[in-house]
């Protein structure tokens, strides 16, 4: 029986890195993780969705949508939420290797 890595399975069934399907899959996965973190931290701080919304100036419905991964959320909103939760965010941004064009 052949064993496949997670990357091999994702490449085969979702698409290789850089393809539109793979980009959408990874975006949705990342947003799902962020949504769960927000929900978990809010509960640890013993805040309702309404209370958190009030702290950052949005309605309870917006917090609910964010926690359920519905719709788009801006990075600014995410930063405000983590700030209201007294949580620190750390970004790890890396540039992809740029392919060099060979001179003719």
TAHU-V902290 format. One record per pair of residues at least 24 apart in sequence whose ideal C-beta (glycine too) atoms are under 10 Angstrom apart, sorted by the first residue. I is the first residue (numbers start at 1). J is the second residue. D is the distance in Angstrom with one decimal. If there is no record, write none. Layout:
I/J/D
I/J/D
//
This chain:
17/96/9.3
18/96/8.8
28/69/7.5
29/69/10.0
31/66/9.0
31/69/5.5
31/70/9.8
31/71/9.8
31/72/8.6
31/73/7.4
31/78/9.6
32/68/9.7
32/69/5.2
33/69/9.5
34/66/8.4
34/67/9.7
34/69/8.5
34/73/8.0
34/78/6.4
34/81/9.2
34/82/9.4
34/89/9.5
35/65/9.3
35/66/6.1
35/67/5.4
35/68/6.7
35/69/4.5
35/70/8.9
35/73/8.4
35/78/9.8
36/67/7.9
36/69/8.5
37/67/9.7
37/78/9.6
37/81/9.6
37/82/8.5
37/85/9.4
37/87/8.3
37/89/9.6
38/63/8.0
38/66/6.2
38/67/5.8
38/73/9.3
38/78/7.8
38/81/5.7
38/82/7.7
38/85/7.5
38/87/9.0
39/63/9.0
39/64/9.6
39/66/8.7
39/67/4.3
39/68/8.6
39/69/10.0
40/67/9.5
40/85/9.9
41/81/8.6
41/82/7.7
41/84/9.8
41/85/4.7
41/86/8.9
41/87/5.6
42/67/7.6
42/81/8.3
42/84/9.0
42/85/6.4
42/87/9.9
43/67/10.0
44/85/8.3
44/87/9.4
45/84/8.8
45/85/5.6
45/86/7.3
45/87/8.7
47/84/8.4
47/85/7.7
51/84/9.3
52/81/7.0
52/84/6.1
52/85/7.3
53/81/9.4
53/84/9.3
54/84/9.2
55/80/8.4
55/81/8.6
55/83/8.8
55/84/4.0
55/85/8.5
56/80/4.4
56/81/6.0
56/82/9.9
56/83/7.9
56/84/5.1
56/85/9.6
57/84/9.6
//
